Amino acid sequence: MIILASNSPRRQELLKRVVPDFTVMPAAVDERALPILPPRAYVQRLAAAKCGAVAREHPGATVIAADTMVAFNGELLGKPQTAEAATAMLTALGGQTHQVHTGLCVYWPDKTMRQTVVTTEVTFWPLTATEIADYVATGEPLDKAGGYGIQGQGSLLVKAIAGDFYNVVGLPISTLARVLAAKQ
């Protein structure tokens, strides 16, 4: 049995490209209880915590967990809680390059685990206040790390990416496929 330790519809959709049959069991991990670390270490720690929590409940399963965060100037940008917070994030990111880090963790029934972090560089176009306000008005930024979704209207903000597009969506599927294949 394969378990995805996430309730994210985007991760579920992407995982189907790699593993057609899996069960969804979100991990009960309080992210606020974990210490804030540098961005790459932080997403790796979160993914491992989620993977471990579900693996303890289902030791006979292969568990896949991921956590994605946006980092700008070394600072983590989570999901904005208000339109004002989304506007501030997008204003800061306009015309700049930021990083999207995804911690990926896979646990197998033989008690082995593989962890990695995938990083993609994303560059935004310079953004006007009107462009930002129009995008924030869609509501899309409010449940996305960094205040945007590259798979939706947020794609219009992006000038360039260097790295894995699906990492920015929330699950680096080519890396995951290789991790899973290496275990077989």
Summary of the structure (lengths in Angstrom):
residues: 184
radius of gyration: 16.5
end to end distance: 14.5
largest distance: 53.8
contacts: 592
relative contact order: 0.18
helix: 42%
strand: 26%
